[in-house]
Amino acid sequence: MNRRQMIASTAATALAAAASPTLARPAKGPLPDMPVPPVAKKIPVTIEQLGRIRVDEYQWMKDDNWQAVLRDPTLIKADVKEHLIAENAYREAMMASTEPLQATMFEEMKGRIKQDESSVPVPDGAWEYYVEYRTGEQHPHYMRQGRAGPYNLFDLDFHPVTPPHAAEELLDANALAAGKAYSEVSATEHSPDHKLFAYAEDAQGSEVHQIYVKDLATGEVLPDPIQSATGNFTFSPDSQWIFWTNRDDNGRPDKIFRRPARGGVAALVYEEADDGMFISVGRTSDDAFVIISIANQETSETRYISRDEPTAEPKVLAPRQEGILYDADHAMYRWLIRTNADEAVDFKIVEAVGEELGRAHWRDVIPHRPGRYIEGFTPYVGNLVRQERADANTRIIITQYPGTRAYPVGTPVPPLGFGEDEHEIEVAEPAYSLALSTALEFGGDTMRYSYNSPSTPTLIYDYSMGTRERTLRKVQEVPSGHNPEDYVVERLNAPASDGQLVPVTILRRKTTPVNGSAPLLLYGYGSYGIPMSASFSTNRLSLVDRGWIYAIAHIRGGSDKGWGWFLDARRFTKKNTFTDFIAAAEHLISTGHGKAGHIVAQGGSAGGLLMGAVNNMRPDLWAGVIGQVPFVDVINTMSDVSLPLTPPEWPEWGNPLEDAEAYDYIASYSPYDNIEARAYPAVLATGGLSDPRVTYWEPEKWVARLRPATTSGKPVLLKINMEAGHGGASGRFDYLKEVAHDFAFAIWAIDKGWEKA
């Protein structure tokens, strides 16, 4: 998210000063050495909507040509660019005293990364595929190496080859990024016959991708890359075709195309008429079908194309029905479907066989269990592995079923006959992250999972589903040293105003006192059903090792305690997200983990909306607020149908263009629209010029309105990355500089560093 502002014509001198390292100083005031911030001019625009009137004095900050700017940031209007540069210069001047701290923390974070790192190879037939980083490089190398036999021959697309003994480089992302300010490889895939390798590159941060295909026999990157793609693509099971998702001029996925894998004329496969639906394409686990997934937050549909007819029209598995969600995979001659049908709020797994695949023919395989949200599943020939979430932790459960390989032609496929033997991966810590990793060979007995906790670095295991034996394949190394025994991980439950208990995960050093004296960083998100995992991060140690307490609030709006936890904080109950976060802060104060005015709140994207809301509701709780790419201009954004995410997100927020009740509710909490004269804490808003998700003008407008409103005298700062999008810098080291900057702001806010300049 990014913002731009202009300087009033009478402030040209201030603009010029703000654009230089030595900023103008006011002649009088309590802090005479404080730099002078840029002043955004006001051009009031009156907006009438559903009989309501609002005035937006900073609407001019939105570039009328924003779609083109996403694809080419150099097209941004000159006055907007000048103001963003001035805002960046003002922030740098204000935080100049933190530059040594930023540099120190960057080196700490860099020192915790094993620079010559590689992933655990993923086997596929006669090959193993993996990713490796090399010392000093920002981007990965995509690799493969020959694999010793025997191989699993059940996979439908197994093609024996004579593999080389040496490792083979498929793509050097460093070479791809050479000379570019931004380059991100968002997706890669090899063809089932192992002859082609495709990758999607975003070269602006705008999430507009080009997809390249490489011939692995010759090493040639084939001409005519696919343009204007979302980054989502797949090869057909027979390796002869490539399917991809188009990105339209408004940044939405609207069509699925297909063309010969080695190049040729594209053909339209599917076009979605509803702007509120997301679409994507992939393959089933058994490589029997190409599948097209169509979904919003409430309703979904799957279409499929048989491997035997890759150019056929896609068929509908089950027609979309409002309020019914499902996603499907295929294994053992049947469709396996995760769905919320039949009031299965936390989802169940059903099967469908034969030609009749609609809901009336679905049969339960894994029943619905309230409070145990089925996040996803992976089928193998003899096992079904699923991941569940409950009480802000994850579970992995393995269910065995008979591994019948074939049925005589004309014989009905029998129901999946699960035995009574169901078991799960055991975990001992109170808060942790357990996750299924990349699916291994469909016909094999081995699955892979990762485990970590706020104090425990990531462990990757291969697990035999038959013998229940696990093999440790990789331990995350921390070169600078890390002893989990030096830290304490706690799980608290904060009582919300309506009686719900909000889980809070805490990380601190054993030596850090719990008496309210330690500074506290409280992180939250709480939207779209996305949970916050209690995971390990080496970066957080730069705060925790300085005596900070780091806490994650597992608030409603995420699915941390099940899908109902999400449903209870959207649309007309969205404020539960904000009050849960405040309840978490108050509970941490009551337990001695923090104190009012000595807490820094942090969140990004929709979590930035959370930051804006709690900043307005309880500014007294925070020493600082960090809104990363913050979605704060909610009423305007949800009323602008040209923006990429507006129609798809009406189920989350409501449609203020057609629903007066939705308008009023959004307007009652939209951070930008609820700024008043208050003693606000120090605020840092960040954004990216090429961000299509939270456009740059949202943090810019927020800062422009917030800065003159605050009565505390504490700074309101804006940081816009002029060469990146929603995720920030693309290089692994450049990204660490951004983390170090934000953590330095947190320390600066606690210490009131601006008073010491």
C-alpha positions, 0 to 999 in steps of 0.5 A: 500500500502506498500513499502520495501527497502533494505540498500546498503551493505556499509550501514549496520551500518546505517540499524542497527542504523535505526532499533533502537530508537536512530538513527545514527547522521551525523557528519556534516550538517545544522541539526546535530540532524536529524536521518539518513534515510535508504538508498535503494540500486539501482538495475537498471532494463531496461524495453522495452515496445511498443518501449518505454524504462524506467529504474526502480532501485527499481523494486526489492522491489516487492516480487516475491512471493507476492500472498503468502505474501498476505495470509501469511505476514510472508512469506515476504523476510527477507531483505524486512522486515528488510528495512520496519522495518528500515523505520518505525523506521526512521519515528518514530524517526523523529516524536518522538516530536509528540508522546504527540500530537498523544496521546492527539488527540487519546484520543480526538477522542476516547472521541467523540465516544459513546463506548456503541453504537448500531445501529437502529434495522432493522426489518425482520418478527418476528425479528429485527437485529442490531449491538452494541459496548460495552465499551472498546471493539474494535469490534462489537456484532451482535445481534437480538431480538424478535419483537412485531407484527403485521408483514408484511406478503407480504414478500415472505419468512416470516416465523412466529416464537416464538421470545424470549423476550431477545436479542440474540447474533449472533456473538461476533467479539471481541472473533473472533479477540482474539489473532489475529493481524488483524480481520475484519468481512466484511459481515454478513447475516441471512438466510430468514428463520432466522435459520442460520447466516453467516459471512465473516472474513478477518484475514490478511487484504488481503481481502481473506475471510473465510465464516462461517455459524452458526446454530441459534437453537444450537449456533454451528458454522458449520464445513467446512467454505468456503475458499478463498472467496471475502467476498460476499455471499448470501443465496438462497430465500428458505434458503437451499443454500448459494452462494458465490464469489471465490477469485483466486490466483491473488486476483480477483473474478472469480467464483460463487459457491453454496453449501447446506447452512449447508455444503456439496459439492460445485458446480460451478454456474458461471465462468467469462472468462474476467479478467477485470470484477468484479462479485458478487452475491445477491438477489432481493428485493422481494426474487424472484431471486438470481442475479449475477452481472458482470461489469467493468467500462463501460459494465455490465450484470446481470444473475438470478436464480429463487427462484423456481429452486435454482440449475438451470443454471443462465439466462441472463437478457440482454446480455452485450454490450460494453458501456452499464451499467445496474443493476437490481432488481425485484419487482411487477412482473417486473424487474426494471433496472438502466441503461445508455442505449440510451445515458442516461449519468446520468442514467435512470430507466426502466422496463422489464416484461415477458419472453422477457427481452432484451434491445428492451423490456425495457420501461422507468419508471424514465427518464434521466435528465442530471445533476441528476445522479441516484446513486441507487434505492430501490423498495417497494410494493407501492413505488420506492425510488431513490438516486440522486447526483447533484452539490456535494449533494445528493437527495432522491426522493420517487415515489408512484405507485399502489400496485397491489399484484397479476395478474391472471395467463395468464394476461399480467403485465401492465406497472408500472403506476406512479402517478404524486405525486413525492416528495423528502426529504427536506434539508436546509444546503448548503453542506450535506450528505443524504443517503438511509440506509439499506432497510427495509421490502419490503412490508412495507410503511417505508423507512430509511435514514440518514442525516449529514453535516460537522458540524451536527452529523448523524441523522437517520430517519424512513420515512412513504412514504404514510403520509410523516411523519418522525420519528427520530430514532437515533442521533449520540452522541458525549460524549465529547460535540459538538455544530454545532453552533460553526462551519461554513460550506461553499460551494465554486466553484473553477474555473478550467482552462477549465471553469468548476466549482469545488465544494469545501466544507469547515468546520471551527470554527466560530472563525477561521479567513479567512485571509490566516493565518489558516492552511488548510487541503485539501482532495481529491480523484477523481477516479472510479466515487466515490464521496466525501460526505460532511459528518460529522466526529468527527475525523476532529474536532481534526484539526478544533478545533485547528484552522485549516480549513478542505476542501474537493475538489469535483474534476472530476473523482468522480461523485459529479456533475454527471456521466459525471463529472467522464467521464471527468477525466479518461483515456486521460482526467485523468489530469483534476483530478489533475488540478481541485485539484490545482484549488481548492487550488488556489481558497481557497488561493484567498478567504483567506481560505489558503495560498501557503506553508501553506496547507497540501494535503491528499488523499488515494488509487487513491487519493494517486495517486492524491497526487503524481501528485500534489506533482510533479506539484505544490510542492510550494503549500503544506507544507505537502502531505499525501499519504495514501496507494498511487497508485503512480507506475501507469505505472508499475502496469497497465502493470502487469496483475498478479495484482488483479486490473490491467485488471479491471482498464484498462477502467479507466487508459488505457492499456499500454501493447497494446496502445502506446498512453495510455502508453505515457499519463500514463507515463506523469503523473505517480507520480513515473515516474515524480520525479525530483530534486525539492523542495518538501514539507514534505511527508508521505506515508502510506501502509499495508503489506497485501494490495491487492489493492495498494501493499506495494511496491508502497509507498515504491518505491515512498519514495525511489525515492523521498527522494534523489530527494528533494532539500528542506531538508524536510523529506520524511517518510514511515509508513507501517502497518505490520499487515494490508491491504488497510483499515488500522487497523481493531479495532475501537480504533487502527484505531483512532491511525492511524488517530491521527498519520496522523493529527500529521504529518500535524501539524508537517509539518506546524510547521516544527517540524523536525527543532525543534527536 
